[in-house]
Amino acid sequence: MPAKFYIGQIIYHNRFNYRGVIVGIDAVFSHSEYWYENMATSRPPKDRPWYHVLVDQSLQSTYVAERNLLVNDDSSQINHHLLGHYFDKYDGKRYYSKQKPH
């Protein structure tokens, strides 16, 4: 199943009410069974995409099932200390990944 969201997209977590930016995508759940049992309390499907997200106004990053994310209409920039590690451009709507040197 293709991912609904993309790297650099600003999203909204509909269960925990936070904004963030996607920095990675796993086609299916890829953390440990222990993590799933203890953190994924709503038991989202493992066979759908999961996203690595930097949380706005926080030092946290999270791992989120696709079903818990919504497109975010607030296009203000994300405030996270690792933003520059992943991205080097923001066009007012999305972030663009840093180009890898050849």
Long-range contacts (C-beta under 8 A, 24 or more apart in sequence): 1-27, 1-47, 1-48, 1-49, 2-49, 3-27, 3-49, 3-51, 3-66, 4-49, 4-66, 4-69, 5-49, 5-51, 5-66, 5-69, 5-71, 6-94, 7-97, 8-87, 8-94, 8-95, 8-96, 8-97, 9-71, 9-94, 9-95, 10-72, 10-74, 10-75, 10-78, 10-93, 10-94, 10-95, 11-51, 11-53, 11-69, 11-70, 11-71, 11-72, 12-69, 12-70, 12-71, 12-72, 12-74, 13-53, 13-62, 13-64, 13-68, 13-69, 13-70, 14-68, 14-69, 14-70, 15-42, 15-68, 16-68, 18-55, 18-56, 18-58, 19-55, 19-56, 19-72, 19-74, 19-78, 20-53, 20-54, 20-55, 20-56, 20-62, 20-78, 20-80, 21-53, 21-54, 21-56, 21-78, 21-80, 21-83, 21-87, 21-95, 22-51, 22-52, 22-53, 23-52, 23-53, 23-54, 23-61, 23-82, 23-86, 24-51, 24-52, 25-49, 25-50, 25-51, 25-52, 26-50, 26-51, 26-52, 29-65, 31-63, 35-63, 39-63, 40-65, 42-68, 44-68, 54-78, 54-80, 54-82, 54-83, 54-86, 55-80, 56-80
